[in-house]
Amino acid sequence: MDKYKTISAFNKWFSNINFKKLPFSIREKISQADKYHKKFAFEHFLKVFLYGIDHECESLREMDTAFVSPDLQQTMALDAISHSQLSRELAQMDDEILWAIFVQLLEKARSKTPVTKRNALYLVDSSTFPLNTTRYPWADFRSTKAGIKLHLKLCFMDKEHLYPDQFEVTNAVEHDDNHLEVFVNQPEATYIFDRGYIDYERLDEMEADGYFFVTRVKKNTKIHVRETYDTSQSKNILRDQMVVLGTQVYLTSPFRLVTIQDEKGKQLRFVTNRFDVTAQEVADMYKARWQIELFFKHIKQHMTIKKLFSHSEKGVSNQIILAMIASLLTYLIKVEIGSRKSLFQIKRLLKHLLFQPFEELWVLLVPT
């Protein structure tokens, strides 16, 4: 534990970013940018904004005022920074640099917790962030409301091991269908998505290309039963069947349809091409989709859009990339320590011990 005594919790959290191992083209971009920002170099930018996002600052003015803290000044190696400069830097920052950092951290997360067909699911969904039309005229949504949409693929192993794997930010008018094909890119993986993404031909393509899926069927889906399996040993599994979907115009390949009754007595129907697991496991896979809803709720309320820092399209996009970087940094701390605490619990502890020696946080995170 001695090695942590001279490093603050913030600097340990931040240390998973390795600037020297970024691609050469990205290091060149950083070097060029720093020539014109000697007092506020890229590393300053990154630290200040990651602090602001993870510390749940509600505005750039709050981040500006926070520099009355000697601890913050020492950690950031800055005496002060104005909110107007922060606004300019966020709107002008080259997003390729931020994306490269996200990818670096993602590769590190994947290497520390390798994904297999058996230990992980990919949860796919989107969430809309309503915005003011006057302040965000570029964010097309409705006639009286602006908005952006975050399309997300979340790697889920269990409630303690989940992290953002891939994401895109678009105007809120963008339909979800346009993004599922982009996110489905790892054969042998199982993708969980809601019925809004269902398209018969797409399900057939996923089956043919070696991708697995679990999703709910729509109420008006035409179902043709080919075989029924025994469910007498399961209390909440009503039916387990082999089916094809569609009409005579287009019928899918044979899939599996699992019908369950939830705690409120409602019947839910899941379609999948996983025949190698139990019906209950199929239901549990879809139930895991709730974790992406919790993730959206968390970033909206605590990390990203309590209040957007910028009114520009690029500034908004950069802020969300930074929020995803912050999420990966917290996940990597959890994995390296082997903590059983959730990401949200670690984040709360980190917030209160940010400038304390990392060993103080470590003591609270180690398994008991």
Secondary structure in CASP SS format (residue, H / E / C, confidence):
PFRMAT SS
TARGET T0000
AUTHOR 0000-0000-0000
METHOD secondary structure of the structure
MODEL  1
M C 1.00
D H 1.00
K H 1.00
Y H 1.00
K C 1.00
T C 1.00
I C 1.00
S E 1.00
A H 1.00
F H 1.00
N H 1.00
K H 1.00
W H 1.00
F H 1.00
S C 1.00
N C 1.00
I C 1.00
N C 1.00
F H 1.00
K H 1.00
K H 1.00
L C 1.00
P C 1.00
F H 1.00
S H 1.00
I H 1.00
R H 1.00
E H 1.00
K H 1.00
I H 1.00
S H 1.00
Q H 1.00
A H 1.00
D H 1.00
K H 1.00
Y C 1.00
H C 1.00
K C 1.00
K C 1.00
F C 1.00
A C 1.00
F H 1.00
E H 1.00
H H 1.00
F H 1.00
L H 1.00
K H 1.00
V H 1.00
F H 1.00
L H 1.00
Y H 1.00
G H 1.00
I H 1.00
D H 1.00
H C 1.00
E C 1.00
C C 1.00
E C 1.00
S C 1.00
L H 1.00
R H 1.00
E H 1.00
M H 1.00
D H 1.00
T H 1.00
A H 1.00
F H 1.00
V H 1.00
S C 1.00
P H 1.00
D H 1.00
L H 1.00
Q H 1.00
Q H 1.00
T H 1.00
M H 1.00
A C 1.00
L C 1.00
D C 1.00
A C 1.00
I C 1.00
S C 1.00
H H 1.00
S H 1.00
Q H 1.00
L H 1.00
S H 1.00
R H 1.00
E H 1.00
L H 1.00
A H 1.00
Q H 1.00
M C 1.00
D C 1.00
D H 1.00
E H 1.00
I H 1.00
L H 1.00
W H 1.00
A H 1.00
I H 1.00
F H 1.00
V H 1.00
Q H 1.00
L H 1.00
L H 1.00
E H 1.00
K H 1.00
A H 1.00
R H 1.00
S H 1.00
K H 1.00
T C 1.00
P C 1.00
V C 1.00
T C 1.00
K C 1.00
R C 1.00
N C 1.00
A C 1.00
L E 1.00
Y E 1.00
L E 1.00
V E 1.00
D E 1.00
S E 1.00
S E 1.00
T E 1.00
F E 1.00
P E 1.00
L E 1.00
N C 1.00
T C 1.00
T C 1.00
R C 1.00
Y C 1.00
P C 1.00
W C 1.00
A C 1.00
D C 1.00
F C 1.00
R E 1.00
S C 1.00
T C 1.00
K E 1.00
A E 1.00
G E 1.00
I E 1.00
K E 1.00
L E 1.00
H E 1.00
L E 1.00
K E 1.00
L E 1.00
C E 1.00
F E 1.00
M E 1.00
D E 1.00
K C 1.00
E C 1.00
H E 1.00
L E 1.00
Y E 1.00
P E 1.00
D E 1.00
Q E 1.00
F E 1.00
E E 1.00
V E 1.00
T E 1.00
N E 1.00
A C 1.00
V C 1.00
E C 1.00
H C 1.00
D C 1.00
D H 1.00
N H 1.00
H H 1.00
L H 1.00
E H 1.00
V H 1.00
F H 1.00
V C 1.00
N C 1.00
Q C 1.00
P C 1.00
E C 1.00
A C 1.00
T E 1.00
Y E 1.00
I E 1.00
F E 1.00
D C 1.00
R H 1.00
G H 1.00
Y H 1.00
I C 1.00
D C 1.00
Y H 1.00
E H 1.00
R H 1.00
L H 1.00
D H 1.00
E H 1.00
M H 1.00
E H 1.00
A H 1.00
D C 1.00
G C 1.00
Y C 1.00
F E 1.00
F E 1.00
V E 1.00
T E 1.00
R E 1.00
V C 1.00
K C 1.00
K C 1.00
N C 1.00
T C 1.00
K C 1.00
I E 1.00
H E 1.00
V E 1.00
R E 1.00
E E 1.00
T E 1.00
Y C 1.00
D C 1.00
T C 1.00
S C 1.00
Q C 1.00
S C 1.00
K C 1.00
N C 1.00
I E 1.00
L E 1.00
R E 1.00
D E 1.00
Q E 1.00
M E 1.00
V E 1.00
V E 1.00
L E 1.00
G E 1.00
T C 1.00
Q C 1.00
V C 1.00
Y C 1.00
L E 1.00
T C 1.00
S C 1.00
P C 1.00
F E 1.00
R E 1.00
L E 1.00
V E 1.00
T E 1.00
I E 1.00
Q E 1.00
D C 1.00
E C 1.00
K C 1.00
G C 1.00
K C 1.00
Q E 1.00
L E 1.00
R E 1.00
F E 1.00
V E 1.00
T E 1.00
N C 1.00
R C 1.00
F C 1.00
D C 1.00
V C 1.00
T C 1.00
A H 1.00
Q H 1.00
E H 1.00
V H 1.00
A H 1.00
D H 1.00
M H 1.00
Y H 1.00
K H 1.00
A C 1.00
R C 1.00
W H 1.00
Q H 1.00
I H 1.00
E H 1.00
L H 1.00
F H 1.00
F H 1.00
K H 1.00
H H 1.00
I H 1.00
K H 1.00
Q H 1.00
H H 1.00
M H 1.00
T C 1.00
I C 1.00
K C 1.00
K C 1.00
L C 1.00
F C 1.00
S C 1.00
H C 1.00
S C 1.00
E H 1.00
K H 1.00
G H 1.00
V H 1.00
S H 1.00
N H 1.00
Q H 1.00
I H 1.00
I H 1.00
L H 1.00
A H 1.00
M H 1.00
I H 1.00
A H 1.00
S H 1.00
L H 1.00
L H 1.00
T H 1.00
Y H 1.00
L H 1.00
I H 1.00
K H 1.00
V H 1.00
E H 1.00
I H 1.00
G C 1.00
S C 1.00
R C 1.00
K C 1.00
S C 1.00
L H 1.00
F H 1.00
Q H 1.00
I H 1.00
K H 1.00
R H 1.00
L H 1.00
L H 1.00
K H 1.00
H H 1.00
L C 1.00
L C 1.00
F C 1.00
Q C 1.00
P E 1.00
F H 1.00
E H 1.00
E H 1.00
L H 1.00
W H 1.00
V H 1.00
L H 1.00
L H 1.00
V C 1.00
P C 1.00
T C 1.00
END
